[in-house]
Amino acid sequence: MAKPNSRKRGGLMPSRFLGRPPLRRNWLRFRQDRLGVFVFLLVCSTLILWPAMPSAQNVPRTGDIAIADVFAPRGFVFVDNASARRRWESLYRSVPAPYRLRTEGFEAAARRLRGALTASLPDTHPLSSPRRRQVAILQVNRLLRKMRSRGYSDSDIHADRLSILLPNGKRRIVEASSVVQKKRLIEELPDLTRREAEAVARLISEYIPPTLVFDSAEANRILEKIRQENPPARTRFAPEKAVIVAGQRLAERDVELIRQLNEYNRKRNLQAIGLLLLFQILLLSFAALYMKRYLFEQYENTRDIWGIAFTFLASLFLCLVVLVIVERASWGRWRLTPAVLPVPALAMTLTLLYGVRLAFIATMFLSLLASTVMAPRVSILAMFLLGAMTASFAAVHARKRSDLARAGLWTGLVQAFVIVSLGIIYSQPWSALRAEIISGFGSGILSSLLVSVLLLPLEVLSHRPSSFRLLELTDPQHPVLQQLLRTAPGTFQHSQHVALLAQTAAETIGANALLTRVGAYFHDIGKMKKPEYFTENQQKGANPHDSLSPTMSATILKAHVTDGAQMARVAKLPDAVIDFIWEHHGTTLMSVFYARALEQAGDEDVDKSKYRYPGPRPQSVETALVMLADSVEAASRSLERPTPNRLERLVKKIITDKFEEEQLDDCGLTLRELNLIADEFTRVLSGLYHSRNVVYPEKSGGERKKS
């Protein structure tokens, strides 16, 4: 198998890490990789969140039943125009209606009307009789005088009082009933029969123009004054409170509220997209800085970065799917709210795949996005954050898949408790809290179910084994370990000791102890091909390397790395475990065989690269721990008297040699951590090689026996 140089991750290390700065081209590639992930996350998360942003709702009619809760976005102010219009109309009706008195041409029109009445009429006309015509003329003259003094309107007047602007510029307030109106002309001619009055009314309508004209300018001035003095009521709604509750019968005010919400959301959406992008850029920048400072291994690993990004986007998409189902599905008496979103699923998944610290930062990111766009309420944000913490702490101790159900139960209980607590603080009614409590509890249960189903595909896609998969690999009955025990028992025992050393050191410095232990179990499985060529499997006095050339010996030793990686692939071990096989020797020089080659070559040059392991150097803290533990355990077996002081000197010398050989440049270990590792190695080795030196007296006296 080819040497996996392509897997080597180039990245610029902060000054607090060991190692030299890489070449400029590696740094540029490093930055481009992260920028690609950054842009990919930004674009995809925005596309996923777009459908969840507030959008226009169908405007119902007054009297309809609300099918879902409606929450007002933060910053929305409802202007109660409907109530204001009713109040304005009431106030306007209480003010005399403005009219203008216009008498120009009235006298001439009156003369034409009288002429029409005195003219000869056909015998069929109702006023053909001279006597009845005289009565009509008297009635018309009286009516004309009234029109001249009170005014005449040819349109309907709905006001009770009128404010009439006279030609002299003064206004006069009169009762509307005192004004002559076209619709009541027949009533103004009481001495005429119905037929005669209708004939006279037609003549008046034909000849007499209206003297009262509605003063629209004055009416607008009055209405504007009323509006200014009586502005609409403006209401700000608390983000935690539903402005319309599902099942509520909608009044005119509610319909107006939905209409204004639609208009507000339409205007806000473009602005909201820009702000959402800026918000995500800030969150992603913070997450990148946090990972660079505290999670450098994942930050420096492009494969892990992409795996984290896909896991995050999958969780965000699941939240969107659940939100759509909750908003559109009908649940009868019971209903769910956005509190059921499976945000804790991300915390569980990332804890199982990458660890608690990464799960915290990613879930905080998701909680902020979900509570900003999908469920814009402070109580939901608090619930998601505390629920995610609970999910992470519960998942970190999960040792079998059934433990996920327990984690989901605890998460649901904590989230329900948060909702109850905040509901009491905000004095929310029980009827409003019930659905939130059920949804919050359901979020925990739903999250555990989703993780149970999706964890295996995510393991494959991210090339990261979960703690469940790693625990399966610790089983001594695993076929590869059983084969190692039968074929190379010395190597098996060596691997067990290396696992003990590396695991305890990992626990001390906060690394992934379980992954370290599994990697140590399998790091030397390539020795099964030729076990007799490795010291731990050789009998005393028998060393086949004595009969081989240095080059052949180096080739055999290097082969156990490539053979082991090939065997691990066949056994379908996770990539994270195969990394230990490739990296546990790094590019260390096989100094014994190199020295022998120099001795045999004399004055000839010796290619040093032929005596180095294929590498790459350890790329993670865990593989570096196994490298150090492997070297320390092998060297400690050669000590004649492994006292604690000798073991301590040996451990520090080996760690110093690895450091000076630049084998620890890419793993991210700090000097402080190396000191802790040395102390832990010394402590464990002292326990392994401790020999009892207690003298017991013999039963019958004589010499005492040493044990």
C-alpha positions, 0 to 999 in steps of 0.5 A: 500500500502506498505511503499516505503522504496525501493525508498529511494535514498542513497547518500553521500552529499557534506559538503555544504548540510545538513545532515549526511553521509549515511552508507558505503554500501549506498555509495558503491551502489551509486557509482556502480549505477553511474558507470553502467550508465557511462559505459552504456553511453560510450558503447552505444554512441560509438556504435551509433557514429561508423557508422558516423565515416569517412569510405572508399568511393567508388573510382570513375573514372575520369569524374564521377559526385560527388554525395555529398560534400566531406570534409577533416578531420582535419590533413589530408594532400593531396599529389598531386602525379598525378601532381608530376608524370606528372612533374617528367616524363616531367623532366625525358624526358628532360634528356638524357636517360642513356645507357651503351656501351657494345662491348664485343663479337661484333667482333666475332659476326660480323665475324659470320655474314659475314660468313653467308652472304658469305656462299652458299645460296639456289636459292630461297633466296633473296641474291642468286645472287652473285652481289646482295650479294656483295651489301649486304655485302658492306651495312652490313660492313658499318652498322657494323662500325656504330654499333661499333661507335654509338651503336646498340639497339634491343629495342625501344628508346623513348628519343630524346637524349642518355647519353652513358657510354663508356668503359673508364668511360666517358659519351657521349651525342648523338642524338637518331637518330644516334643510330642503332635501330633494328626497323629501320634496314631496313631503314639502308640498302637503297641500297637493295630491301625491300625483300633483306633488310628484309633477311639481317635484320633477319641475323643481329638480329640473329648474332649481340647482342645489344651493347647499354644496358639501364642503369637502375641504372643510370636511378633510380638515375636520377629519385630519384634526380628529385623526391627529387628536385621536391617533390609533392605539399602538401595541407591542406584543411580548415575543413569548406570547401568542397574539392569536391562539389556535382555535380562537374565533377571529375578530375584525381586529385579529384580521387586521393584525394578520394583514399588518404582520404580512406587510411587516414581514414582506418589508423585513425579509430582505433586510432580515436576510442581510442581517441573518447573513451577518449574524451567521458570519459572526457566529461562524467566526466565533466558532472558528476562533474557538476551535483554533484556540481550544479544539486545534486538532479538529480545526486543523483536520479538513476531513473533520471540519467537513464532517462537522459541517455536514452534521450541523447542516443535517441537524438544521435541515431536520429542524426545518422538517419538524417545524413544517410538520408542526405548523401544517399538521392537525393534532386534534385537541393536542398540538405541538410548538416549535419547542419540539425541534430536535436541537439536542440531537446535534449535541448528542451526535457531536459528543459521540463523534467529536467530544463534548467541547465541540458539541457545546459550541456547535449546539450553541450556534444551532440554538441561536439560529433556531431560536432566532428564525424558527422559534423567536423566543427567549424561553426557547433559546434557554430551553435549547441551550440547557437541553443541549448541555444535558444531552451532551453530558448524558451522551458522553457517558453512553456505553451502549445504544440503549443509553441514548434513550436515557439521554433523551429522557433526561434532556426532555425532563430538563427542557420541560422544567425550563419551560415550566420555570420560565412560564411561572416567571412570566406568569403564563397561563397553564393553557398556554404552557401545556403545549410547550411542556409537551413539545419540550419533553418531546424534543428530547425523546425525538432527538434520541430517536433521530440519533439512534437512526442517523448515527451510523450513516453519519459515522460513515460519512464523517469517517469518525467512529462513535463511542459505541463503535469504539467500545465494540472494538475493545472487546478482546474477542474481536477477530483481529485481536484474537488472531494477534493473540494467537499469532504474536502473543508478545505483540498482543501483550505489548499492545495491552501495556501500550494501551494502558499507558496511553489511555491513562495519559489521555485521561490526564490531559483531557484527550479522547481516552477511548479512541487512544485505547482502541488505537493502541490495541490495533497499532501493531497488527501488521506484525502478525505477518512476520512476528518472529522479526519483532523483539517481543515475540523472539525467544532468548538468543534468537534474532533473525535480523542477525542474518539479514542485511540492514536494508532488509531488516529495515524493509521488514520493520517498515512493512508492519505499518503498511501491512497493518493498514491493509489488514485494518482495511480488510477488517473494516476498522474505522479510519480513525483507528487506521491512523494509529497504524500509520502514525505510531512510528511517524517518520522515526529513524531506525537508528540501530539498522542505520548505524549498522548500514553506516558501519558496513558501507564504510566510506560510501553514502547511505540513503537515510530515507530507507531507514525511516518509517513511512509516516506521516508524523502523528497528526493528533494528540491520541496518535502521538500518545500511542507513539510515545507509549509504544517507544517507552514500553518497548524501551522499559523492557530492556532495563535491568533494574526498572526503578522509578528513578530509572524509569523517569529518566528513560521516559523523559529521554524518549519524549525529548528524543521524539521532540528533537526529531520533530515527530511531535510537530503536527499533533498539537501537544503543549510542553505542559502536556508533555510533562504531564504525560511523562509523569503519568508514564512513570507512575504506570510503569512503576506499577507495572514493574514494581517487585515485592521485596518483603522478607517473610520469616520461615515457619520453623526458623532458620533463613528468612525467605525473600518474596 
